[in-house]
Structure formats: C-alpha cells, structure tokens
Amino acid sequence: MSTLTTKQHRVFDAIEKYTTTHGHPPSYRELMVELGYQSTGSIYRFVKALKTKGALEETPRSWRNVKPTRSLRHEGNVLEVEVIGQVSRQHPPELFAKTSLVTVPSHLVSQHAPVYGLVIQDASFLDEHLLPGDLILVEPADSIEPGELVLASTHHSIIGHYFDEGATLRFRSSPYAPSGALASIAAPTDDTQVWGVIVGCIRSFGPQKE
C-alpha cells in the first residue's frame, strides 16, 4: 500500500468504504460519482493500477458491476446500451441527469465488454465524420493500442487516434478528414481523462433531451 499514489489511495479508500457499507464493491459509475470524476474510463485505469499493485484482488464474479453502465443482451442480435451524455468539442462531455436506453445491433460492440453511448451535440466533430445527433459507442479499456480512436477530455472534448508519449498524450485526426490535413492535439497525461475507445457509431440518432 505504501507504493500507491495519493489519487490511488483515494480510490482504494472509496472502494473499501462502499464495500463495508453495502456488502459489495461499487460499480465504476458509482465510484465516478462518489469521487467527482467525469469519466468512468479514469476510474477503470485507477482500478487496473490497484490490481497491478496488489491492492485489489479480483476473484471470479467478485465485482458485481464491472460495467460502468447497463449493457443488456436482447434476442441474441441486439443490445440495450445506456446513453449517459452528450459531447461537443467546446467543453468536456456533459452527463445527463437522467440516462436513457437505446437498442443497437450486437455486432457493433463486444459481447463481454461494458459499453455506453454519448450523443454528438453539434457540428464540431465533422473532421471525424461525426454529425449532430450521431450516437458514439464507447468502451472503457485498461490498455489502449496506439492509433485507436478514443474519446478523451481536458477542458474540452477530444475525439482522435490515441498515441501515448509518456508525459503527453497525442490525438490525431483521421487522415481522411474533410480538411485533407492530419491535425494533431497534444495534452498533458496527468490532466487528461480518457473515457475509452470508440467502437461504433449510429447515425441519425436524433437530438437528445434530458
């Protein structure tokens, strides 16, 4: 435990307190709300680090809600995914006070991974071919491969292809962006929240209201 960082200690203490009070561990989403984070992806990374350092021991089915949101199988070929918020480049993702469920084809997402949805709020992500009303499907990941398309945030939202440069995270636009130029955004690793890998998109989902 002496090797844990201050932030890791805070997450560990929250898990321990919740487990003692409720008799079972919290979900990623419950930890996110309790600790004041905006991203379940950040909580996922903290939990992974705690497991690596031996502070948490995971036994089969011991974590009742490894998923940050509900993701339910229906009729074998579709899933219900929780829509938790909306995204604009101008600010970090905004979480809805009340979430909703949308049915998506199961082939778009992994059958075993937690997935949640966010709605593209405006035309600020046209370079990534994302239109207002599109629903992006995001999967939190304990490790992200270079070049994967992710949702991240600092003081604003970032959608781009992920490259870890140590103290800096770099996000590159698609080489097929309408502008014809390969844009690149660099952000400090410690100040950047990576929400997860974008695994799918559904067009014409329509405006989302709280």
N, C-alpha and C positions, 0 to 999 in steps of 0.2 A: 504493500500500500504506500510505502514511502516514495515509490517511483512515480506515483500519479501526479499529474499537473493539478493546479487549483481548479480548473474547469472540470477535469475528470473526477476529482473528489466531490465536486458539487453534484454531478450527475449520479455518482455512486450513492451519495447520501440520500438523494431524492428517491432512487430506486429502493434503497433499504427502508426508508421511512414509509413509502407507499406499500411495500410488501408486508411490513409489520402491521400496518393499519388495516389493509384489505385482505390479507391472506394469500395474495398472488401478486406477481410483478405487474407494473403498468405497461400499457402499450406505448409505442413511440409517440403517438399523437398526444396521449395523456402527459408524457414527460415533456413534450414540446410546450404544451400549455402551461404546465407547472413551472417550468424554468424560463418561460418568456421568450423562447426561440420562435422564429417564423418558418422554420424548415424542419420537417421530420428527417430529411437527409442528414442534417447536422447531428441529430440525436443518434441516428444509425451509426455514424462514424465514431461517436463517443463510446457507444456500447461495444462496437467492434474493438476499439482500443482497450477497453476494460477487460474484455475476454482475452485479448492477446497478452495482457499483463497479469492475467490470472486473478483479477479482482472479481470477476463473474465467472461462474461455471454453468454452462448450458447443458442440461440433460434433455433427452427427447421429450418434446411437448411441455417442457417446464415453463416456457414463455407463452402464456395463453394468447397473447396478441402480438406476435412478431410483426404483424401487419400494421402499418400506420393508419390504415383505413379499411373499410369493408370491401371485400372483393369476392363476390359470391358466384358460384357456377350455377347456371340455369340451362336445363335441357341439352346439355352437352356441347352446344356450339356458340353460346353467348354468355357474357358475364355482366354482372351489375358492378359498376365502378362508381365510387363516391367522388363527386365534383366538389372540391373544397375551396376554390377561389378563382381569381382572375389575374391575368398577367398583362402588364404594359411595360415598355422599356423605360418609361419615365420614373417609375418607382418600384420598390420591391413587391413581390406578389401579395395581393390582398386576399386574406382568408374571409370566407363568408361566415356570418353569424350563424346561419343555418345551411347545412350542406344538403345536397340532393343526390339521387342516384340516376345513372344513365346506363342503358344496356348497350354493350359493344360486342362485336364479334370476338370470340375467344381466341382466334388465330392471331389477333393483333398483340396479345400480351402473353407472358409466361403463365402457365397454369399454376405455378408454385410460388410466384413472387408477388409481394404486395405492390399494388398499382393504384394511383389516384389520378384524378383529372383536374385540369385547370383550363379556363376559357381564355382565349386571346381577346383582350379587351378592345384593342384599336388596331390601326394600321402600322404600328411601329416596328413590326417584325416582317415586313414584306420581303426583306432581303433573304429571309429563311423560308420564303414561300408560305408564310402563315398569314391568314386573313382574319379580320374581326369575326368573332363567333366560332372560330375553329376550337376544337377541344383537343388539347395535347394530353397524352397519357404518360405519366412519369413514374418510373420505378426507382426507389432508393437503392443504392448499391454500396457495399462495403469497399469495393475497389472499382475504379473506372478505367477502362482501357484508353490509351491515347487516341484521340480522334473521334471518340463517341460524342454524339450530340446530347448536350445536357441543359438543364435549367439551373441557373445559379443567380445569386443576388448579392449586391453590396448595398449602396444607397439607391440602386436601381436594379431592374431585372436584366439578366443576360441569358440569351439563348445562343449557343455556339458550340463548336467542336473543341473538346477539352484536351489541354496539354498541361501537365504538372511540371513546373520548372523550379520546384523547391520552395523558395520564399514567395514565388509568384505563380499564379495560375493564369494561363493564357487561353483565350477563347477565340476561335477563328470562324468567320462566316463561311458558308458553303462556297466552293469555287464556282458554282453555277448560279450565284446570286445575280439578280437582275442588273445590278450596277456593273457587273463584269470585273469588279476588283475584289481581291481577297482581303477583307478587313480583319483586323486583329485587335482584341481588347485584353490588356493585362490588368490583373487585380491582385492585391496582397493576399496570400493564402490565409493568414490569420483573420482577415476581415471579410472573407468571402464564404457564403453559405452555398453549398452545392445541394440542391434539392433532389437531384437524381438524374438518371438517364431518360431521355425522351424516347419511348419505344413505339409510339404510334400517334396518329393524328386523325381526327374525324372532322370532315368539312361540313360547313353549314349547320353546325350545332345550334346556332341562333343566340341572340343576346341572353345573358344570364342575369336574373334578378334575385336579390336576397329575399 
